[in-house]
Amino acid sequence: MKKNYLMLYLIRMKLIKYFFQFLLIIPFFLLFKIIGLKYSSFIGGKLFEAIGPFFRSKRIIYSNINNALPKISSREIKKITKQMWNNYGRVFAEYIFIKSFRNELFNSHILIKGQDILDDIKKNNKPIIFVSGHLSNFELMAMVIEKSGIKLAAIYRPLNNYFLNILMEKIRKKYICKQQIKKGIGGLKEIIRLNKIGYSTALMIDQRVSEGIKINFFGQPAFTTTIPAQLVKKYGYPVVFLHIERYEDIKFKIVVQNPIYFSKNDTSIKITEKLNNHLEKMILSKPGHWIWSHNRWK
């Protein structure tokens, strides 16, 4: 009885904390809307440079960077960490302008290399597995795929903050990708159902998962999702990597790579290893634009 009461108390306290966090964030979104994209992105970046280190463990961030780049200097680690927080803050500020990115800013702020590949995928009208990581403003990639006319379902992990997650889900469903599928067993079943009616799948493979398998990531075992490998093994879908880079602060280049076709004899481990290798190359190209704050090798 006491244990149940304690659990209920902790849940209530967490909800109260999340609610006050939500109340603190909303005024920033209103301010950003007033001052426009350029200044909002700049302020968001500088704000997160200042406050980010208070919310995430510096030890974990430095350890992660050392795991991936063992020969890097302490000066470079500090530089990457600063760039990470700046990009994190810019993404936060840019959420309020997602509608603009999808409409009037699309052609002037987003450069797509490989649009012909997306056009072919739309023409063939067969399911594809789109894969990437949390680089730069990662939200724009699913938006570009759907805007290209491809039927898409995006797998996502809900935010811990329940109140903020409601707002983010609304933005994502309206302007990024209409079919937002929560990660998990239920989500995988929904993805399979949508695949059968012609939908492609988009997901990030760089976060630690409890239901995955340990695969080398920068030379060390890390729990990695097997969803792409499962879909490849069962249905033979090809995999397409997308890479996004930020340049000139609020402009982006999205690179769509050629489809990867795996053999029927390839194991889930081999498929997942190859995907991790691709992801590593993407991260190394702009290490300051990846989120190093998660305990990826736990």
N, C-alpha and C positions, 0 to 999 in steps of 0.2 A: 504493500500500500504506500509506504513512504517512498519507495523507489519510483513508483508511478507518479506520485505527486512531484517529486524532484524533476522527473523528465518533463512533465507538463510545465513546470515553472521555467525550466531552461528554454523550452520552445517559445514560451510567451516572451521571455527576455530577448531572445534572438529576433523575434518578430518586431518587438519594440525598437531594437537597435536598427534593423533593416528599414523600418518606417522612418526613423529620424534621418538615416542616411539618404533615403529617397527625398525627404523634405529639403535636405541640403543640396542635392543635385539639381532639382527642378529649377531653382533660380539661375543656376549657371546656364541651363539650356535656354531659358528665356533671354538671358543676357546675350548668349551666342547668336540667337535668332536676330537680335537687334543690330549687333555690330558686324554681322556678315561672316562669310566663310574664312577669308584670309586672316583677319585678326583673331577670330575664334580659335582657329587651328593653332596659331602662334601662341595665344594665351594658354590654351589647353596643354600644349607641349611644355611651356615654362612652368605651369602650375604642377604638372605631374613630376617634373624634374625636382621640384622642391618638396612635394608631399609624398611622392611614391615610396621613397626609402623608409618612411614611417609605417607603411602598411604591408610591406613584403620584406622577408628576411634577406639582408645583404649577404649573409653567409651562404644561403642557398643559391642566390644569383651568381656569386663569384665561383662557387663550387661547380655549378652547371657550365659556366664559361670555361673553367679549367678542364672539365671533363671533355668538352668538345675541342678545345684549343689548348692542349697542354703546354705548348711552348710560348704562349702569349705572355707579354709583360704586364705588370700590375697597372701600368699607365694605360695600356690598351684596354684592359678589363674595365677600368673606370670610364674610359671613353665610350665603350660599347654599352655599359650600363646607363650612362647619361642619354645616349641616343635611344636606347630602349624606352626609357621613361618618357622622353620627348615624343616618340612615335605613339606610345600608349595614350598620352594626353591628347595628341592630335586626333586619334581615332575616336576618343571620347567626345571631343568637341564636334567632330564631323558627322556624328550620328544624326544631329538635328538637320543636316543638309542632305541626307540620303535622297530625299525626293528631288532635290535640285540636281544631284549627281545623275539620277535616272533620266531626268528630262533635259532642262536647258544647259546643264554643264557637261553632259555626256561626251559630246564630240570634242569640246575644248579642253577637258581635264583628264580624259581617259584615252590613252593610246593603246590600241590592241594590235599585237603582233601575232598573227595566226588566225585572223578572222575567217580566212578561207577554210580552215579546219572546222571551225564552228558551223560554217555554212554547209559543208559536206555532211556533218553530223545531223543537221536539221533536215537536209535533203534525204538522207538514208532512213531517218526516222526509226533508228534502232537504239536501244538503251546503251549508255556509256557510263563508266564510273569516272567522275571527275574528282581529282585528288589534289590537295594542297596543304599548306600549313598556315599558322597565324603570323603571317608576315605583312608588314606595311598596313594598309587598310584592307584587311582580308575580306571584309563584308562585300566589297565591290565585285569580287570575282563571280559569285553566284548571280548577282544582278546582271552582269555582262552576259552570262550564259543564257539566262532567261530572256533578256532583251533581244538576244539573237534569234529568238523564236523556238528555242529548244524546250520541250516539256521537262521540267526539272523538279526534283525533290531534294531538299538539303537537310542533312542530319546535323543537329545542333545539341549542345549541352546547355540546359537552362541555367541562368544566373542564380547564384545562391540567394541573392536579394529578391524575394518574392515580388515585392512591389515594383521594383525597377524592371524585373523580368517581364511583367505585363506590358509595360511601355515598349521594351525592346522587341518583344514578339509581335506587337502591333506594327512597328516600323518595318521589321523584317518581312512579315507577310504581305504588307501593302506595297513596299517599294523594292525589296531585294529578291525574294522568292516566295511565291504564294504557298507552296507546299513545304512547310517547316515540320520536320519529323524529329521528335525527341529521341536521343540516343537510348539504347536499351533493347531488350528482347522484343518488346511490343513494337518499337520503332523499326526493327529489322523486318518484322512480319509485314508492316505497312509498306516498307520500301519494296519488298518482293511483290506485293500486290500491285503497287504502282508501276514497277518494272514490266509487269505482264501486260499493262495497257499503254506501254510505250514511253514511260517516264525514265529519264536518266537520273543518276544519283550523284550528289556532291557531298564530300565530307573532308574534314581535316584529320590528318593522321599523326599529328605531332603531340597530342596530349596523352598523359598517362591514363591507362584504363585498367580496371580491375578484372574485366572479363577477357582481356587479350592474352597474348603470349609474349614471352621474353625474347626479343630480337635485338641484335646489336644495333646500337644507335650511337654514332661517333665512337665506336670501339668498345662500348659497354652495354651489357644487357639492360633493356628497358621494356616494360610492358607496352605493347603496341596493339592497336585494333586489328582484328582479322576480317573485318567486314568486307573490304575490297577483295581479299583472297577468297572468302566464302562465295561471293558473287561470281568471281572469275571461275572458280572450280565448278560451280553448279550450273552456270549458264553460259560461260565462255565469253563474257563481256570484255571488251578492251578497256584499258585504263588510259585516261588523258590527264597529264599533269598541267596545272596552271601555276604561274609564278607572277606575283605582283611586286612592283618596285615603286617607291615614292621618289619623285624628283621635283625640283623647284617648289618644295614644301607642300603644295596642294594639287599637284598633278601626278598621274600614275601611268605606269606602263604595265600592261598585262600581257604575258607571253603564254600562248597556248601551244603546248608541245604535241608532236605527232602521236597518234594512238600507239599504245604498247599492247601487243598481242602475245599472250602467254600460251605455252604448250599445255595440253591436257595432262601431261606427265609432271608438270611443275607442282611441287608441294606448296601448301599454304606458307610454310616457313620460307621457301625460296622466293615466292611472290612478295611476301611482306618484307624480306630483306632487300629486295631490289627497290621497292618503293621507299624504304628508309634511306637507301643510298641516294636516290633522287632528291629526297627531302634534305639530306645533309648538304648537297651541292647548292641547293636554293638558299639555305641558311647562311652558308659560308660566303655567298656572293654579297650579302648585306647583313652581317651578324647583328648590327645595331637595330635592325628592324624586326627581329624575332623576339618573342616573349620568353625571356630566360628566368622569369620569376617563379614558374611552376616547378615543383620537385619531380622533374622528369625521370630521374634514375632511382627513385625511392624503391 
